Amino acid sequence: MEQKITATFGDSSLLLRADFDPLMDALTVYFRQGGIYTYVNVAREVFDEFKKAESAGKYFVRNIRDEYEFHKHA
């Protein structure tokens, strides 16, 4: 059983980290300003590209933010 995979974004002014749950195809993104959002039906390949992107923030805005259904954590 595959567990969550975490990517950290030390260089990003927008993002702290992201957790990917391969069993649920869910991507949880933690923002520097404190927001936490979970995006659903995200393919593993998208997460892999996200964590390898030259700019995680730009990749997020272009390929994840408006492309997937999400919910904000309270």
N, C-alpha and C positions, 0 to 999 in steps of 0.2 A: 504494500500500500504506500503510495507516494504522498509525502507530506508537503506542507506549504513551502514555497521557495521565496526567499526574501532578496530584494535588491535594495541597496542603499545608494543615495544620491548626494554625496558630500559636496559636490561642486554646484549643485542646482540651487538657484535662489527661490524656486517655486516648490520643489519637492523634497521631502525627507527620505521616504522609503516607499516600497511597494511590496505587498505580499501576494503571491499567486497561489491559489488552491486548485491543483490540477484535477481533483475529484469533482469539483463544482464548476470549473472553468470561471472562477471568480477572481477578480483583481481588486485588491484593496489598496488605495493610494492615500498616503499620509502627507499632508501639505505643511509647509513651514509655518503658515499662518494659523494652523490648528485644525483645519477641516479634515475629515476622514470620509472617503467615498468608496463604495464598492460597486464595481462595474461587472455586469453579468454576461455570460456567453462569450468570454474573451478566449481566443485560441492561444494555446501555449506558444505558438510561433510569434504572436503579437507581443507577448510578455518577453520572449527572448530578444526580439528586436528592440523593445523598449529599454531593457537593461543594458544593451550594448550601444545604444544611440549616442552619438557625439554630444547631443543636447537632449537630456531626458525631458526637460520642460517643453521643448519644441515638439518632440515626438509625441508627448502626451496631448498637446493642444491639437496637433494635426491628425493624429491617428486613433485617439481614444476618447477624449472628452465629449465630443458630439456624435460619436459613432456607436456607443453602447448605452443600453439602459443602465441606470444606476440608482442607488439610494444613498442618502447622506446619513451618517451615524449621528446620533444625538450627543 
